[in-house]
Amino acid sequence: MTDLSIRLRQAMQPWHTAPAWRIAFSGGLDSSVLLHLLADWARHEDLPPLSAIHVHHGLQPAADAWPEHCAQFCARLDIPLEVVRVQVAPGASLEQAARRVRYAAFAERLGSGEVLLGAQHRDDQAETLLFRLLRGAGVRGLAAMPVSRPLGQGSLVRPLLECSRAELQAYAQRRGLAWVEDPSNADERFSRNFLRRQVMPLLAERWPQVTASLARSAGHLGEAQQLLEELAEMDLLAARGVCAFPWLPLPSLDLSAVTALSDARQRNLLRHWLAPLSRMPDSDHWGGWCDLRDAATDAAPIWKLADGELHRADGRLWWLSGEWLRPLDSLDLPCDSFSESVELPGNGHVHLQGELPQGHWHLRYRQGGESLQLPGRGRRDLKRLLNELRVPAFVRPRLPLLFDGDELMAVANLSQSSEIQAGGATLHWSPPIGAQGLSW
């Protein structure tokens, strides 16, 4: 048994009971060695079912031959192969766009608890750290590639991060493995290729252990990031508080609990909280958070991020995305009676519990100037009522209102007229839940 095999087995011990192991197989040196090691292991021990996934971007003519190469390689090892053809939209960074599309394809194909194995190695880790250092990344970025992370319904695992590229190449040559060479890897217009081909060899002349040292630093930074995440979880637990609107399915935090922290802990908490929801700005572009945090009490500031917006209302921070950021069409929906949920375009759905008396019933949105006859309180202006209830400003235009003719009779989830209350009817609104978070 080779040293590579031993380290692979050690790295995969936590995942031995996974329903399946799927290999991200490009056909290159690294993934070819990983696939060969796993196939050899499977011949001697019972492993989760093995299969390979090849994502074909079609970004260059040479790539058209790779699926066939991958199919022949897998056939010799008796490993099932799935070839996924994807389209990469042109943009500022072709590398980044291709990576997003590739991992989205992987995520779509992972079943619950399944593991996708990536073949990134120690040299990749060192290059990643140096690349991100030159871009001014923080601790999270400098921790480089984690050994494992969630992906889709399963996990992405990189079991070769402790192994050097030289070890993988020596293994492949001893076994007579054939692999494809991506011509773009020689294009030094790409920053990573420039680092790999020009910078790293120069550093290695002066510091022969540079790759191992950088990878070790990435490991130290990974531990530091883990501690920051544990601190953020503690702060998050204290900052969740109790929302006055349990029917509002939006991520939110108690603003006073956040601002009680130091500036550094505020940023650490917000990065952790928003990481699944949005791409975050670099350290030079956090002025939007300071403006939102420090705005006057009666202001309604907004911090716009790449994938949504952070609002401040009712003493809380609210994350809005998806349908919450799209304008609503006007609504005038007849509803003399409805026992089923009624969908509101772009605004969730409503459900009436109980029976309405005879009338000309309609669902509408707020236009301004509405008033409501409240039990024991007389007629109240809707604007003043919403102020009293401290309903966030971004919710008010979306509240379904129940009218009998031109008379407002109920505000979904909040209040209703004496007549509606006496009849035992209640109008329930289930708002849109917004975006589900990043998938790449």
N, C-alpha and C positions, 0 to 999 in steps of 0.2 A: 504494500500500500504506500503510495507516494505521500510526501508531506502535504501537497495540495489537497489530496483526498482526505487526509486527517483533518486539516483545517476546515474544509468544506463540511465535513460531518459534524464537527464541533459547532460551527456557525448555524447549522440547520436543526440542531437538537430542539430548540423551542417550537419548531414548526412541524415536528414529526407527525402530529396527529391532524394536520390540516386535511381537508377533503381532497385537495389536489394541489400539485405543484405545476405551474405553467411557466415556461422559460421565454423571456423576451429575446427572440432569436433574430439577430440582424444578418447572420452569416459571416460576420467578421471574426477576427481572432478570439476576442474575449468570450463572446457568447458561444462560439464553437467549442472552446475548451470547457466552459461550464456545462454545456449540454453533454459532451462526451464523458465528463466526470460523473454526472448524474446517471447517465445510461449505464455506465460501468458499475456504479454503486447499486443500481436497481437489479442488476443481474445476480447480486450476491445477497441482497436483503430485501425485505418487503418495504416498499416506500409508498407514499401516496401516488395516485396515478400521475404520470408525467405526460406533458404535451408541450408543444412549442407554438408561439405566435410570431409570425413575421409581418410587420407593418410595412407596406409598400407605398412610399410617398410619390414615386415617379418624378422626382425632381431633376433627374439627369438620365441620359440615355443608358449609361452603364447599369443603372438600377434595374432595368427591365429583365436582366438575366439572373438577378439574385433570387427571386422566388423559386426558380427551377433548381438552382444550386442548393437552396435550403431544403427543398423537397427531397433531393437525392441524399443529402447529408442525413436528414431525419429518417429516410427509408432504410439506410444502412444500419441505423441504430434502433430501428423499429419503434420510433417515437412519432406519435401523431402530430401533424403540422396544420395550423390554420393560417392562411394568408389573407390579410386584411388590406384592402386597397382604400386609400384615403386621399383627400384633396387638401392641399395646403394653400390657404389664402395668401396672396402676396402682401408684404408689409415691410416695416422698417427692419425687422430682424427675422430673416428666414429661418435661422436656427431655432429661435424661440417659438416661432409659429409651428414649425415641424414637431418640436418637442411636445407642445400642447396637444396637437392633433394625435400624436402617437400615444401619449398617456391617456388621453380620452378614449382611444380605441381599446387600450388595455383595460381601463376601468369598466367599460361597457361589457367586457367579456369575462370578468371575474365573478364567479359565484360567491355565495355567502361563505366566508371563512377561507376561501382559496388564497393561494400565495402566488404572486408573480415574482419570479427570480430575475434580477438584473445582474449583469456581469461586470459592473464597474469595479475597478481595482484601485490599489494604493496610489498609482501614478495619476489616475483620474482624480482621486481625492486631493492630492497635492496641487494639481493644476486648478481645480475648482477653488481651493482656498486662495491661491495666489491671484486668480482672476477676480474673485470677489473682493479681495483686499485692495486691488488696484481700482475697483469701482466704489470703494468707500463703504462696504457693507458693514452692518452691525454684527453683534454676537450671533444672532440667528443665522445670518448669511455666512459668517466665517466658520460656523460649525460644519459647513459644507454638506456632504451627503450623509444622512443618517443611515444606519444599518437597516432600519425598517421604518415604515410609516404606513398609515392607512391609505388604501387606494380602492375606490369603488366600494364593493361589499366585502373586500378582502384586504390584503396587505401586500405592499411592495417590500421585498427583502433583497439585500445586496450581500451575499455571503462571501464575496472575494475581496472585500475592502482591505483586508490585511495582507493581500498577496500582490506582488509586483508584476508589472507587465512582462518583465524578463522571465519570471517563473512561468507565466502562462505561455509565452512563446517557446520556451525550452520544452515544456510538456507537449505542445502541439507538434514540434519538430520530431520529438522522440516517437510520437504516435503516428507520424506521417499524415497529420490532418491537413486538409486543404481549406482555405477560407478566402472570402472576398476582401478586396481592398477598395475602400471608398475613395475615389479620386479627389473628392472635396477635402479629404484630410490633409492633402498637400497644399491646399490653397491658403496661403498665409495672410490673405485679406481677412480671414476669420481670426478673431483675437485668440481663441483657444489654440488654434493651429500655430499661430505665431509664438505663443508661450511654449507649446510642446516642442516645436522644432528649433526655435532660436534661443529662448530665454532659459528654459530648463537645462539644456546641455551646457550652457555657459555657467549657470549656477553650480552644476554638478562638477565642473572642472575645479572650482574653488572649494566647494562643500560637497564631497561625494555622497553624503547621507542626506542631501537636501530633500529628496522625495519622502524618505521615512520621517524626517524631522517635521516637514510641513504636514504630513498626514497625522503625526502624533499631536501637533498643535491643534489640528482640526478636532481631534478627539477630546482634548482639554476644553476647547471652546464648546463642544457638544455637551460636556458635563456642566459648564457654566450656563449654557442655555437651558438645560434641564432644571437647574436651580432657579433660574429666572421664571420658568414656567410654573414651578411649584409655588413660588412667591406670588405670581399672578393668580393662581388658583385660589390661594388664601385670600387675596384682595378681592377677587371676583365673588367669592362666597359672601364676604361682608357687604359688597356693593350691590348685590342683586336686590335686596330689600323686598318690599311688598308693593306690588303695583295695584293701584286703585281700580284698574279696569282689567280684571282677569280674563275677560272675553277678547282682549286685544292681543293677538298672537304675534307680537313683535319683540325682538330682542331689546331689552332696556336695562338701564342701571340707575341706581340712586346717585344723583349728581353730587350731593353733599358728601357721600362716602368716597367718591372718586377724588373730589377736590381736597379732601382732608389728607391725601397722600402727598408725598414729595413729588416734584415735577417728574423725576426719573421714574418713580413707581407709577405715576399716572400713565406715562407713555408705555411702560412695560405692560400695565393692565390692558390698555386699549389695544396694543398690538396683539396681545393674546386673545382678547375677546373678539376682535374684528378679523383675525387671521382667517377663519373659515368663511368669512363673509365677503371680504374685499381685499384686493391688492393694496398694500399700504404705501404711503409716500416715503421718500428718504428723509433723513434727519433735517434737511434744509427746508422741508415743506410741511412743517407742523404748525405753521402760523394759524391755519384754519382752526385747529383745536384750541389754541390760546384765545382766538377771537370768540369762539363759541363759549368757552368756559368763563371768560371775563366780561361778557356782554351784560348790559343792565338787566335787572330782574324782569322788567316788562318787555324785553326784546324777544324776538323769535329767531335767533341765529341758526345758520345751517352750515355744516362742514361737508363739502362735496368731495367724495372720494371716487376712486376709479369705478366701483361697482355699486354705488349707492350713496346715501346721504345720512349724516348724523344730525338729528334735530334735538332741541332742548325744549321741554314742555313739562309742566306740572312737577317741577323739581327732579326730572329724570332725563336721561339721555335715551334717545330712541333711534334705532337703526331702521331706515326705510330703503326698500329696493323693489325691483320688479314692478308689479301692478301699482304699488303705492306711489310711484313716480310718474305714472302715465295719467294724462288728463281724462276725466270722466265725461262721457256724453250725458246730455240732459236725460232725465227720467220722468216719465208719466205713464205708470203701468197700472191699468185697471186690475183690481183684486177684490171683487165682491166676496170671494171666499177662496182660500187655498189651504189644502191640508198637507201638500207636499212642499218641500223647499223650492223656492223660486230663485233662479240664478240672476244676479245683477251683473251685467257685462263689465268685467274688469273690477268688480267690487264684491266678490264673495257671493253669499246668498242669504235670503231671509226666510223665516219660517214663522207662521202664525199658530200659536197654541190657543185653542178655544175657538169660539164662534163670534163673528161680528154681527151686530144688529143690522137691520135693513138700512141701506144707505148707498151713496155713490162713492165707493172706496177706491183710492188711488195711492200708489207709492210714488213719492217724489223726493228730490233732494232740496236742500235749503237754498232759497233765493234771497232771503233777507226780509225782515219785517214780520216774521211769523210769531204767533203767540199761542199759548196753550192754557186751557182751563184745568188747573190742578186740583185734586181732591183736598179740600180744607185750606187751600191757599189762594183761591181765586185765579184770575187770569195773569199769566206771567209771560213776559217777553222771552222768546226762545234764546236770544243772544245772552240775556242776563242769566237765564237758567243754565246755559252751558258754561258761563263764567263761574257760577256758583259751584257747579259740579267739577270744575277744573278740567274740562275735556280738552285734550291737546288740539291745537289749531289745525294740524294736518288731518285730524279725524272729522272735524265738523262738516266740511263739504261732502263727506262720504256717508254721513249718517242717513239711513233710510227713514223717511218721515211718512206716516200714514195719515191721509186726509180723507174726510168725508165731504165731498164737494171741495170747497175752498177752506174748510175748517180743519186746522191741525188737530189730530186726535191722539197721536202717539209718536214718541221718538224711540226708535229701536234701542233696546237694552238699557234705556235710561229712565223714561217717564211716559205716563199716559194719562189721558183725560179721565174724569170721574165716570163718564159713560162707559168707556172701554173697561175701566177697572171694575165697575159694577157687573159687567157681563162676564168677567173672568178671562178675557182674552189678553194675550201677551205677544208682543212682536219681538222676535229674536233675530239678531243679525250676526252672521259669522263672517267677519271681514276676511279679505285676502291675506294669505300668510306671507306674501313677498317671495323673494328668491330663496332657494334652498341652500345657497352657498356655492363656493367655487368647486369645480369638478376636475381641476387639473392639478 
